[in-house]
Amino acid sequence: MPIYDPIEQRMAVRVVYDGIAFAGKTTNLRQLCMLFAAQKSCELVTPADVRGRTLYFDWMQITAGVVCGFPLLCQVLSVPGQAALANRRRHLLSTADVVVYVCDGREPALAAARRGLALYDDIARAAGRTIPLVIQANKQDRPGALDGAATIRALGRETAPVVEAIASDGVGVVDTFVTAIRAVVHAIQAQSERDLRVDVRRAETAAEVLARLAREQIDPEWAAEMLLEEAQAAFDLEQVRSCLANDETLRIASAAAADEIARAAVTGAGPSRADSGTAETPDSPTLPSHEVPTGFIWPAHTGRKIVRSLGLSPDLRAAFDGDGVVTFVAAGRVVRTSTRASFADGESARQALVKSARACTQLDRLLVPETVLVAQQGDDGACSIWTVRPDLPSIERLLGGGHLEPALLDAYGVAAVEALRTSLRHGFSIELGPASFGVQHGMLRYVGELWLEPPTAERFSRCVLDAVEALSRAGADVAAFLEAFERELQRRLTVDEREHVVGDRLHAILARAIGAR
């Protein structure tokens, strides 16, 4: 059960990611580490691993939410999946407040996953309590993967919540974690209605857990088998090297493949733009549907419900305008796509959606809550990425109505620099014009486009000039915006970042605008 840490003054719970070896436990934690950067209270800790295999645990802490009036500290761990390390796995599971069971969704792996759940059952029986369980049906992009409903049936866990995921791409990772936190919070609240007793003590640190696990014995027979497996893998690798050394054709093909992978890593492109690049865009893209496959909607947990609520008629048609954009409002939400978000096939669009979703999460507080991305494939195989978000009044709209106060212009300058800083640090491009920021409950949100292209000083200069000119045309107080913008450039950006952004052209723009005040 949870504890109350009087030093942190938080309720501490432990979320343990379980599953057989190579199911994707560590991948989940690595993705969470990136996606919850603002909420982490420590970095991801992995005391030791061998060729990607966790030998002790992966560990991180996330502050998230409130339970029974207390802030919540989540200790997130993954267990070693090898049978040789079953004692370590058993100990970590016995400390769990909620277990996330990660399994490969393909049928051949589900038999091993089903056997792996036996330890969870043993621990729950020995503890005399129900430990909330969440199933993650991972690797949904692999051929033959079962969907979530079929996965829990195969595991015999029909009552457990299930989340479909492609953890390597970040798809379903946050949804899984949120589902786990909801499960443990619900369990705590249910217990509090009866007789909740919480230990008051300092929460364990990663070092203390490591010291405890180091005392656990390893089964020597299983350890020997694991070492033999590692030796076989090394032997197989040596055989491949020998084949490459003696076969010129294989060596050339291998080098070409390595070059292609390296190119994709640098550019963010897919395996081959000729086969999977941007499509020749149809006049009327297929409208987004909540029935797209796993990996084609983000966030998966709530996105389908939001898209379903749009109530889009299958007979509705929307054509690209002269700028290559489709935008309309349905059920109080803006639904948008463009020719730049059109792809020749579903896999290219899915990969772009993953990158776009990651960029959205990196916007942090600038992201409009309940934003949804949908990669919708048409009958011809071409695919468009749609953005669905609440319809917010933009600064541009407020300018037209004459309702822009100096305080809001100041906030606009702050938000513009915050967006600029995020763009620089995460390598995507943004817009800074007044049409790209909306107001929601007194807060500014980013409602512009996110381009998966590296930002440049020239682009930033153009964006700032567009913002200044738009404000000037509307007769707004440009001084309030520029003062906030200049102030936040100095406050929020490092020297290197300012040198990258504030080139001669931007200096000239600011000087000209300041002279015109």
C-alpha positions in Angstrom: 0.0 0.0 0.0 1.1 3.6 -0.4 3.1 5.5 2.2 3.2 9.1 3.3 6.6 10.7 3.0 6.9 13.4 5.6 10.0 14.9 4.0 8.5 15.1 0.5 5.1 15.8 2.0 3.6 13.5 -0.6 1.7 10.3 -0.9 4.2 7.9 -2.6 3.0 5.0 -4.7 5.0 2.4 -6.7 4.1 1.6 -10.3 5.9 -1.6 -11.4 6.2 -2.5 -15.1 6.3 -6.3 -15.4 6.6 -8.7 -18.3 8.9 -11.3 -19.9 12.3 -10.3 -21.4 12.2 -7.9 -24.4 8.5 -7.2 -24.0 9.2 -3.4 -23.9 9.3 -2.5 -20.2 12.5 -0.4 -20.3 11.3 1.2 -23.6 8.2 2.4 -21.8 10.2 4.0 -19.0 12.6 5.7 -21.5 9.6 7.1 -23.4 8.0 8.3 -20.1 11.3 9.9 -19.2 11.2 12.0 -22.4 7.4 12.7 -22.4 7.2 13.7 -18.7 10.3 15.8 -18.6 8.7 18.6 -16.7 7.3 16.3 -14.0 10.4 14.1 -13.4 12.0 14.5 -10.0 15.0 12.4 -11.1 16.5 11.0 -14.3 16.0 7.4 -15.4 18.3 5.1 -13.4 19.4 1.7 -14.7 22.0 0.2 -12.4 23.2 -2.5 -14.9 22.1 -4.2 -18.1 23.6 -6.7 -20.5 22.8 -6.1 -24.2 19.6 -4.3 -23.4 18.5 -6.7 -20.6 17.8 -5.2 -17.3 19.7 -6.9 -14.5 18.2 -5.1 -11.5 15.6 -2.5 -12.4 14.9 0.8 -14.3 13.8 3.6 -12.0 12.4 7.1 -12.2 10.0 9.3 -10.2 7.1 11.4 -11.5 5.0 13.9 -9.6 1.5 13.5 -10.9 -1.9 14.4 -9.5 -3.5 14.3 -6.0 -5.0 11.5 -4.0 -7.1 12.0 -0.8 -5.9 15.6 -0.8 -2.2 14.8 -0.9 0.2 15.4 -3.8 1.2 12.1 -5.5 4.8 10.9 -6.0 5.0 8.0 -8.4 8.0 5.7 -8.2 8.1 4.0 -11.6 10.1 0.8 -11.9 10.6 -2.0 -14.4 11.6 -5.5 -13.4 14.2 -7.8 -15.0 12.4 -10.3 -17.3 14.9 -13.2 -17.3 14.0 -16.3 -15.4 17.4 -16.3 -13.8 16.5 -13.1 -12.0 13.1 -14.2 -10.7 13.9 -13.5 -7.1 14.6 -9.8 -7.9 11.5 -9.7 -10.0 9.5 -11.2 -7.1 10.8 -8.7 -4.6 9.9 -5.7 -6.8 6.4 -7.0 -7.6 5.8 -7.5 -3.9 6.3 -3.7 -3.4 3.9 -2.7 -6.2 0.8 -0.6 -5.6 -0.1 -1.2 -9.3 1.4 -3.5 -11.9 1.6 -2.7 -15.6 2.0 -6.0 -17.4 3.7 -5.3 -20.8 3.4 -8.1 -23.3 4.2 -8.6 -27.0 0.9 -8.7 -28.7 1.9 -11.4 -31.1 0.4 -14.9 -30.5 3.7 -16.8 -30.2 4.8 -14.5 -27.3 1.4 -14.6 -25.5 1.9 -18.1 -24.1 5.1 -17.0 -22.3 3.3 -13.8 -21.2 0.5 -15.9 -19.7 2.9 -18.0 -17.8 4.7 -14.9 -16.6 1.5 -13.6 -14.9 1.5 -16.6 -12.5 4.1 -14.8 -10.3 1.8 -11.7 -10.1 -1.0 -14.0 -8.9 1.2 -15.7 -6.3 2.3 -12.4 -4.9 -1.2 -11.1 -4.7 -2.4 -14.3 -2.9 0.6 -14.2 -0.5 -0.1 -10.5 0.3 -3.8 -11.1 0.9 -4.7 -8.1 -1.2 -5.7 -7.2 -4.8 -2.9 -5.4 -6.6 -4.4 -3.3 -9.5 -3.3 -4.7 -12.9 -3.1 -2.9 -16.2 -2.3 -4.8 -19.4 -0.3 -3.2 -22.2 -0.7 -5.0 -25.6 2.6 -3.7 -27.0 4.2 -4.0 -30.5 1.0 -3.4 -32.3 2.9 -2.5 -35.4 4.3 -6.0 -35.8 2.6 -8.5 -38.2 0.2 -10.8 -36.4 -0.2 -8.6 -33.3 -3.6 -9.1 -31.5 -5.6 -6.1 -30.5 -6.2 -5.2 -26.9 -9.5 -7.1 -26.5 -8.0 -10.3 -28.1 -4.8 -10.0 -25.9 -6.6 -9.9 -22.6 -8.8 -12.9 -23.7 -5.6 -14.8 -24.6 -4.1 -13.9 -21.2 -7.4 -14.8 -19.3 -7.6 -11.3 -17.9 -10.8 -10.0 -19.4 -11.6 -7.7 -16.5 -8.2 -5.9 -16.6 -8.0 -2.5 -18.4 -5.9 -2.9 -21.6 -4.0 -0.3 -23.6 -2.7 -1.0 -27.1 0.8 0.4 -27.7 3.8 0.8 -29.9 6.2 1.7 -27.1 9.2 2.2 -29.3 7.4 5.0 -31.0 5.8 6.4 -27.8 2.3 5.3 -28.9 0.2 4.3 -25.9 2.9 4.9 -23.4 1.3 7.9 -21.6 -2.1 6.3 -21.9 -0.8 3.2 -20.1 0.8 5.2 -17.3 -2.4 7.3 -16.8 -4.5 4.2 -16.7 -2.2 2.7 -14.0 -2.4 5.9 -11.9 -6.2 6.0 -12.2 -6.3 2.4 -11.1 -4.2 2.9 -8.0 -5.9 6.2 -7.1 -9.3 4.4 -7.3 -8.0 1.6 -5.1 -6.7 4.1 -2.5 -10.0 6.1 -2.5 -12.0 2.9 -2.1 -9.8 1.8 0.8 -10.1 5.2 2.4 -13.9 4.8 2.6 -13.4 1.8 4.8 -10.2 2.1 6.9 -7.1 3.4 5.1 -4.0 3.1 7.1 -0.9 4.6 5.6 2.7 4.1 6.8 4.5 7.4 7.5 8.1 7.1 6.5 10.6 8.2 4.0 10.2 6.7 0.6 13.0 4.3 -0.5 15.6 5.6 -2.9 16.9 3.8 -6.0 20.2 3.1 -4.1 18.3 1.5 -1.2 16.3 -0.7 -3.5 19.5 -1.7 -5.4 21.2 -2.7 -2.1 18.3 -4.8 -1.2 18.1 -6.6 -4.6 21.9 -7.2 -4.6 21.3 -9.6 -1.6 18.8 -11.7 -3.6 20.3 -15.0 -4.9 20.3 -15.9 -8.6 19.3 -19.4 -9.6 22.6 -20.9 -10.8 21.0 -23.2 -13.3 19.1 -20.4 -15.0 22.1 -18.1 -14.8 24.2 -20.6 -16.7 21.5 -20.9 -19.3 21.4 -17.1 -19.7 25.2 -17.0 -20.1 25.0 -19.7 -22.8 22.4 -17.7 -24.6 24.6 -14.7 -24.5 27.5 -16.8 -25.8 25.3 -18.1 -28.6 24.4 -14.6 -29.6 28.1 -13.6 -29.7 28.8 -16.7 -31.8 26.0 -15.8 -34.2 27.3 -12.3 -34.5 30.8 -13.6 -35.4 29.3 -15.8 -38.0 27.6 -12.8 -39.7 30.9 -10.9 -39.6 32.7 -13.8 -41.2 30.0 -14.0 -44.0 30.3 -10.3 -44.7 34.1 -10.5 -44.8 34.0 -13.3 -47.5 31.0 -12.2 -49.6 31.5 -8.9 -51.6 27.8 -8.8 -52.6 26.6 -9.1 -49.0 29.1 -6.5 -47.8 27.9 -3.9 -50.4 24.3 -4.5 -49.6 25.0 -4.2 -45.8 26.9 -0.9 -46.4 24.0 0.5 -48.4 21.5 -0.5 -45.7 23.7 1.1 -43.1 23.9 4.3 -45.1 20.1 4.3 -45.5 19.6 3.9 -41.7 22.1 6.7 -41.0 20.4 9.0 -43.4 17.0 8.3 -41.9 18.4 9.0 -38.4 19.8 12.4 -39.5 16.9 13.6 -41.6 14.0 11.9 -39.7 12.8 10.5 -43.1 11.4 7.1 -43.6 13.3 4.2 -45.3 12.7 5.5 -48.8 11.1 8.7 -49.9 10.5 7.3 -53.3 8.3 4.6 -51.8 6.9 6.4 -48.8 7.2 10.1 -49.2 4.6 12.9 -49.4 1.7 12.0 -51.6 0.4 13.6 -54.7 -2.4 15.1 -52.7 -6.1 14.4 -53.6 -8.6 17.2 -53.9 -10.6 15.9 -50.9 -8.8 14.1 -48.1 -10.7 11.4 -46.2 -12.2 12.9 -42.9 -10.8 11.6 -39.6 -12.5 8.6 -38.0 -12.2 7.1 -34.5 -11.9 3.7 -36.0 -8.3 4.1 -37.3 -5.8 1.3 -36.3 -3.6 1.5 -33.2 -0.7 3.9 -33.8 -2.8 6.1 -36.1 -4.4 8.2 -33.4 -2.8 10.2 -30.5 -3.6 10.1 -27.6 -5.1 6.7 -28.0 -6.8 6.7 -24.6 -9.0 9.8 -25.1 -8.5 10.6 -28.8 -11.1 8.1 -30.1 -13.8 9.4 -27.8 -13.1 13.0 -28.9 -13.1 12.2 -32.6 -16.3 10.2 -32.2 -17.9 13.2 -30.5 -17.3 15.3 -33.7 -20.3 13.5 -35.3 -18.8 13.8 -38.8 -21.1 12.5 -41.5 -19.6 10.0 -43.9 -21.1 12.1 -46.7 -19.3 15.2 -45.7 -16.6 16.3 -48.1 -13.9 19.0 -47.5 -11.5 20.3 -50.2 -8.1 21.9 -49.9 -8.2 25.7 -50.3 -5.7 27.7 -52.3 -3.1 27.5 -49.6 -3.4 23.7 -49.5 -5.3 23.6 -46.2 -8.6 22.1 -45.0 -10.1 23.7 -41.8 -13.6 23.5 -40.4 -15.3 23.6 -37.0 -17.3 20.7 -35.6 -18.8 20.3 -32.1 -16.7 23.2 -30.9 -13.4 21.8 -32.2 -11.2 22.9 -35.1 -10.4 20.1 -37.5 -7.5 20.7 -39.8 -5.1 19.1 -42.3 -2.9 20.4 -45.1 -1.0 19.2 -48.2 2.1 19.2 -46.1 0.5 16.6 -43.8 -0.3 14.2 -46.7 1.6 11.0 -47.3 1.7 8.3 -50.0 1.0 5.5 -47.5 -0.2 4.7 -44.0 3.2 3.7 -42.6 4.8 7.0 -43.6 1.9 8.9 -42.0 2.1 6.8 -38.8 5.8 7.6 -38.4 5.2 11.3 -39.0 2.3 11.2 -36.5 4.6 9.8 -33.8 7.1 12.6 -34.4 4.3 15.2 -34.3 2.8 13.8 -31.1 6.2 13.9 -29.5 6.6 17.6 -30.6 3.1 18.3 -29.1 4.1 16.9 -25.7 7.3 18.9 -25.8 5.1 22.1 -26.0 4.2 21.3 -22.4 1.9 24.1 -21.0 1.6 25.7 -24.5 -0.2 22.6 -25.8 -4.0 23.0 -26.1 -5.5 20.3 -23.8 -7.5 17.6 -25.7 -5.5 18.0 -28.9 -5.8 14.9 -31.0 -3.8 13.8 -34.0 -5.3 11.3 -36.5 -3.6 9.7 -39.5 -6.5 8.9 -41.8 -6.0 6.7 -44.8 -8.2 7.1 -47.9 -9.4 4.4 -50.4 -6.4 5.1 -52.6 -3.9 4.3 -49.8 -2.9 8.0 -49.4 -3.0 9.2 -45.8 -3.5 12.7 -44.2 -2.7 13.7 -40.6 -5.5 15.6 -39.1 -5.3 17.9 -36.0 -8.4 18.2 -33.8 -8.4 20.7 -30.9 -10.8 22.9 -29.1 -11.8 26.1 -31.0 -10.0 28.9 -29.1 -10.1 32.7 -29.8 -6.7 33.5 -31.3 -4.9 36.7 -30.7 -5.5 37.6 -34.4 -9.2 37.2 -33.8 -9.1 39.3 -30.7 -7.1 42.0 -32.6 -9.9 42.2 -35.1 -12.4 42.7 -32.3 -10.3 45.4 -30.6 -10.1 43.4 -27.3 -6.3 43.1 -26.9 -5.1 44.7 -23.7 -1.4 45.4 -22.9 -1.3 42.6 -20.4 -2.3 40.1 -23.0 0.3 41.5 -25.4 2.9 41.1 -22.7 1.7 37.4 -22.2 1.9 37.0 -26.0 5.6 38.1 -26.0 6.3 35.6 -23.2 4.5 32.7 -24.9 6.3 33.5 -28.2 9.7 33.1 -26.6 8.6 30.0 -24.7 7.5 28.5 -28.1 10.7 29.6 -29.7 12.8 28.0 -26.9 10.9 24.7 -27.2 11.4 24.7 -30.9 15.2 25.2 -30.5 15.7 22.5 -27.9 13.6 19.9 -29.6 14.4 20.5 -33.3 11.1 21.4 -34.9 9.8 24.7 -36.4 6.9 26.8 -35.2 5.1 30.0 -36.2 5.0 33.1 -34.0 2.2 35.2 -35.6 -0.9 36.2 -33.7 -2.9 33.6 -35.5 -0.7 30.9 -33.8 -1.7 31.6 -30.2 -5.1 31.2 -28.6 -6.5 32.1 -25.2 -8.0 29.4 -23.0 -9.1 30.2 -19.4 -6.7 33.1 -19.2 -3.7 31.1 -20.6 -2.1 31.4 -24.0 -1.8 28.1 -26.0 -0.1 27.4 -29.2 -2.6 26.7 -32.0 -0.2 27.1 -35.0 1.5 24.5 -37.1 4.4 22.3 -36.0 6.8 21.5 -38.8 9.2 18.6 -38.4 12.0 20.6 -39.9 15.1 22.1 -38.0 14.5 25.7 -37.0 16.7 28.4 -38.6 17.5 32.0 -37.6 16.1 33.2 -40.9 12.8 31.5 -40.2 12.6 32.9 -36.7 13.3 36.4 -38.1 10.5 36.1 -40.6 8.1 34.9 -37.9 8.9 37.8 -35.6 8.6 40.3 -38.4 5.2 38.8 -39.3 4.0 39.2 -35.7 5.2 42.8 -35.5 3.6 43.7 -38.8 0.3 42.1 -37.9 0.2 43.9 -34.5 1.0 47.2 -36.2 -1.7 46.8 -38.9 -4.3 46.2 -36.2 -3.2 49.3 -34.3 -2.1 47.3 -31.2 0.5 48.4 -28.7 3.5 46.8 -30.3 5.7 48.1 -27.5 4.1 45.9 -24.9 4.8 42.8 -27.1 8.4 43.8 -28.0 9.3 44.6 -24.4 8.1 41.2 -23.2 9.7 39.5 -26.1 13.2 41.1 -25.6 13.0 40.5 -21.8 12.2 36.9 -22.2 14.9 36.3 -24.8 17.4 37.3 -22.2 15.7 35.4 -19.4 14.7 32.1 -21.0 17.4 31.4 -23.7 21.0 30.5 -23.1 23.8 32.5 -24.8 24.2 29.9 -27.5 20.5 29.8 -28.1 20.3 33.6 -28.4 23.3 33.5 -30.8 21.4 30.9 -33.0 18.2 33.0 -33.0 19.1 36.6 -32.7 21.0 37.1 -36.0 21.7 40.4 -37.7 18.3 40.3 -39.5 16.3 39.9 -36.2 18.4 42.7 -34.6 17.5 44.9 -37.5 13.8 44.0 -37.2 13.7 44.7 -33.5 15.6 48.0 -33.9 13.3 49.2 -36.7 10.2 48.2 -34.6 11.6 49.9 -31.5 12.4 53.1 -33.5 8.8 53.1 -34.7 7.3 53.0 -31.2 
